[in-house]
Amino acid sequence: MGTVTTTTLQQPQAEEYRVHYLNAKYGIKSWLLTTDHKRIAWLYLVSTTFFFVIGGVAAAMMRLNLVSPQGAIVQPETYNKLFTIHGTIMIFFFLAPAVPTVLGNFLIPMMIGARDVAFPRLNLLSWYIFITAGMIFIYSVIAGGVDTGWTFYTPLSTSYVNTHVISAAMAVFISGFSSILTGLNFVVTIHKMRAPGLTWFRLPLFIWSMYAASLIFILAMPVIAITMVLVMLERLFHVGIFDPALGGDPILFQHLFWFFGHPEVYILVLPAMGVISELIAAFSRRRVFGYGFVGFSSFAIAVLSFLVWGHHMFVSGQSVYAGIFFSAMSMAVAIPSAVKVFNWTATLYKGSVSYEAPMLYALGFIGLFTIGGLTGVFLASLGLDVFLHDTYFVIAHFHFIMVGGAVMGYMGGLHYWWPKMTGKLYPDYWARLAACIIFIGFVLTFGPQFILGFEGLPRRYAMYPPNFQFLNIMSSAGASILAVGYIMPLFYLVWSLKYGPEAGPNPWGAKGLEWETASPPPVHNFDKTPVVTEEAYAYGAHPAPVTTAAS
Amino acid sequence: MQTDSDRGGWIFNRARESNPSLARPSLALRQRRGQSRPRVISLLLAVIFCCGAAWDVPAALADTSSSSTLPGGGLSPAAGRTGTLNSKRVPALLRGVGIDQRLNQQVPLDLVFRDASGKPVRLGDYFGSKPVILSLIYFNCPNLCTMEENDLLQSLRLLKFDVGKQFDVVTLSFNPHDTPEMAANKRAIYLGLYGRKGAENGWHFLTGDEASIRALTDAVGFHYRYDPNTQLYAHAVGIIILTPQGRISRYFYGLQYPAGDLRLALVQASNDKIGSPVDQLILYCCQYDPATGKYDWIVHRVLMLGAGVTILCLGILILVMVRGGRSHPQASV
């Protein structure tokens, strides 16, 4: 992706030369020292894509290894490192930042009619912190890897493994600050920078869900940061916190980790839900059904997300009563989630639905997220979880949420706003094909894992009994299809930068402030401060843009 | 949520795992199943009848716990937390056996015992400047006493502090028939295994007469009972940390005394005369939990405080922003 920027920079449009954020300044410094939220979004796009590739390669190696019951290519120790790399990178360095920092950074100021985020320099600092954290983690991978799993469970991580836990924990610790600052920045931006007339109930739903996710960022990330500090303290100085041999309590670690860990899941999926709301509205030409419900369900999810962490610990020795509470709260999360899904599908009803590539991702999201959410209800029930805990069923469940949900949303959003970000159109045929391939590959990868888990295959083992081989091969085959689906956009999107046709300000005919300015947007987003006089998604009622300019 | 109460069961289980380092994460998780139990159980008294009769205590005694992870040993002194077994369901022999915490009480220092060479010594001779670890065993005990002493040795070897320099150890036989020769034997073995210089003058193996022994064991709340049938003692297992002035500072129950906790206990017993600034910092964040005989991090409380402050700050920020309105210049529509 490094070539992306240079290609763009070398190709200012010869005809009707227009200054926009991509060609306003040139050179590597203009990118690395930029405070423009749109350019920072690009920095994040390039870096998260880099991490996605690393995490994806680790996943591919795992799936390849699991083709054979004895483990096809790597030793069990290496396998442990692979799933740790995959988990840690995907969670902390791809999924958590992807939608908020790439799409959020680019779109929040655009959608609310602002010139930039509230604290542009802080925004850049967030990226540097993120990159520092990422590089530290890459260091621990190169230095020999970590094999604790992304969960860093103690006392394994603090007393027993001999791998690079310290640097990995340090990376996670640092990355937390990036997210906290980003979250804070977004909260203030959404509060203070909205264009005149843009009241809370006129905001696009993407803003609502980004706001909810930002709150979770601010509240959950400090917990993981401090937990990682405690892990480092115990590992380096043998301060007894988690290791019972030192007088600590391993369950305490689980409480702390999952108090962060579960809200983290909603950090991943809430922004993606916001993207889906935008896509569904744009491609069915209707206002999102039950706007208020969809908006507030984001906050309901955010609040509930802090009350469900114990469902990761049903078998870890928490009291039965705590288990019942957490089980009930976890099931309650299904309500706001279902509110969203039902409202999206209700939006489709009687809409003029068209099936461009972003819409395919959105529809894929609804299907996969529903499966992921419903299997989550299975796992939230106390008795069933004892049976399914730590099996592939859990793996399949959360991949349906994180990949089927968050990544599909991210890909959909990237395709939807790509013309806005670059000013170029990508080939729709290839994009639709890629969306279909990703969907098929995904279902084929993780569908069999539900069955594997239900039949009792535990997660995180490099080997398995031979009777599980057929489903494992099926899953690995699906993973290779999925990989093709992910690689394709890399090519045609990069291709579009150079050869894609001009997109124009609003190629989808969509509503929203971001579509009312040029593509790519000018440096300050809007030539004149927009004034908003209508609700979001006012499709149909007013054919022409109503938003007027005011000085 | 339940961390404190889980601790006891987990510790005990861990002591029984032969090699926890082999436990993979997922397996380790499985092993922690079913350890949910109320906090009372965390007072772990490994009261085991010394003749090795595997008295299956928990099923009958741990009435407050629904599941038992402590086969053959752990029991919950539910009533009054005295630590002594008085319930009617306890077999006669075990009744009255256990450890009562007598924290901060003065131990009679005038008591006279015999050291390993047979010379009469005043207990107070070993006090004055350094904290003392008191280990109560009897030398011909066929099983638990040796285990206790071995575990103590293990912890001492892990400890950076040296016996005789920063603290002393007094191992006293509560069997009045034990002789100084037996004490000398034990002394030679353990000093040899410990292997650090200066320990000859720091680790004392004492014997004594019935009256002195009773006076001391009663003072520290250590209760045992002689079984004439087997000619063995029923007794509890644990070590006691005494201050240089002879006051009771800490109890460690059961076997396996975490070196980290032991260090902190010695630092505190010495009234902070030994130890490093790091110890002070740790002690600042730690609290001694008399129920478990362990140092707890008050992480939960610190976190709750932190979370409260965060939410408060965030709330104030949002409130200020909502009241302040938008910073955009309001354009006329």
Contacts between the chains, C-beta under 8 A, distances in Angstrom:
chain1	res1	chain2	res2	distance
A	114	B	328	7.4
A	148	B	25	7.1
A	149	B	25	5.5
A	151	B	25	7.4
A	153	B	25	5.2
A	153	B	28	7.3
A	153	B	29	7.4
A	155	B	20	7.7
A	156	B	23	7.7
A	156	B	25	5.5
A	156	B	28	6.6
A	160	B	20	7.3
A	160	B	21	4.7
A	187	B	314	7.9
A	187	B	317	7.5
A	187	B	318	7.2
A	188	B	317	7.6
A	188	B	321	6.7
A	191	B	318	7.0
A	191	B	321	3.9
A	191	B	322	6.9
A	191	B	326	7.8
A	192	B	321	5.9
A	192	B	324	7.5
A	192	B	326	5.8
A	192	B	327	4.5
A	192	B	328	7.8
A	193	B	326	7.1
A	193	B	327	6.7
A	193	B	328	6.5
A	194	B	326	5.5
A	194	B	328	6.8
A	195	B	328	6.3
A	196	B	326	7.6
A	196	B	328	6.1
A	196	B	329	8.0
A	196	B	330	5.4
A	196	B	331	4.7
A	196	B	333	7.0
A	197	B	333	6.3
A	215	B	314	7.3
A	218	B	310	7.1
A	218	B	314	5.9
A	219	B	307	7.3
A	219	B	310	6.3
A	219	B	311	7.0
A	219	B	314	7.3
A	222	B	306	6.9
A	222	B	310	6.4
A	223	B	303	7.0
A	223	B	307	7.7
A	226	B	303	7.2
A	226	B	306	7.4
A	230	B	299	7.1
A	237	B	278	7.1
A	238	B	260	6.1
A	239	B	260	7.2
A	239	B	282	6.0
A	240	B	258	6.4
A	240	B	260	4.5
A	240	B	261	6.7
A	240	B	295	7.0
A	240	B	297	7.7
A	241	B	297	5.3
A	241	B	299	6.7
A	244	B	7	7.3
A	244	B	10	5.6
A	244	B	11	4.9
A	244	B	14	5.1
A	244	B	258	7.9
A	245	B	14	6.9
A	245	B	256	8.0
A	245	B	258	5.9
A	246	B	258	5.6
A	246	B	259	7.8
A	246	B	260	4.4
A	246	B	261	7.7
A	247	B	258	4.5
A	247	B	260	5.4
A	247	B	261	4.2
A	247	B	294	5.2
A	247	B	295	5.3
A	248	B	297	7.1
A	249	B	3	5.2
A	249	B	4	7.7
A	249	B	6	7.0
A	249	B	7	5.0
A	249	B	10	7.4
A	249	B	296	7.8
A	249	B	297	7.8
A	250	B	10	6.7
A	250	B	32	7.6
A	251	B	2	7.2
A	251	B	3	4.9
A	251	B	6	4.6
A	251	B	7	7.5
A	251	B	10	6.9
A	251	B	32	7.5
A	252	B	3	4.6
A	252	B	297	7.5
A	252	B	299	6.1
A	252	B	300	7.3
A	255	B	1	6.5
A	255	B	3	6.1
A	255	B	300	7.9
A	256	B	299	7.4
A	256	B	303	7.2
A	310	B	1	6.6
A	315	B	29	6.6
A	315	B	30	7.0
A	315	B	32	7.2
A	315	B	33	4.9
A	316	B	29	6.5
A	316	B	32	5.3
A	316	B	33	7.8
A	317	B	2	7.2
A	317	B	6	4.7
A	317	B	9	7.0
A	317	B	10	7.0
A	317	B	32	5.0
A	317	B	33	7.0
A	317	B	34	7.1
A	317	B	35	3.7
A	317	B	36	5.1
A	318	B	1	5.8
A	318	B	2	4.8
A	318	B	6	7.3
A	318	B	36	6.0
A	319	B	1	7.1
A	319	B	2	4.8
A	319	B	5	7.4
A	319	B	36	4.9
A	319	B	38	7.8
A	320	B	36	6.3
A	320	B	66	7.5
A	322	B	1	4.8
A	322	B	2	6.0
A	386	B	33	8.0
A	389	B	29	7.7
A	390	B	26	4.7
A	390	B	29	6.2
A	390	B	30	7.2
A	458	B	26	5.6
A	459	B	26	6.5
A	460	B	24	7.2
A	460	B	25	6.6
A	460	B	26	5.3
A	461	B	26	7.8
A	529	B	328	6.8
A	529	B	329	7.6
A	529	B	331	5.9
A	531	B	331	5.4
A	531	B	333	5.4
A	533	B	333	6.4
A	548	B	333	7.8
A	550	B	331	4.0
A	550	B	332	6.6
A	550	B	333	6.8
A	551	B	331	7.2
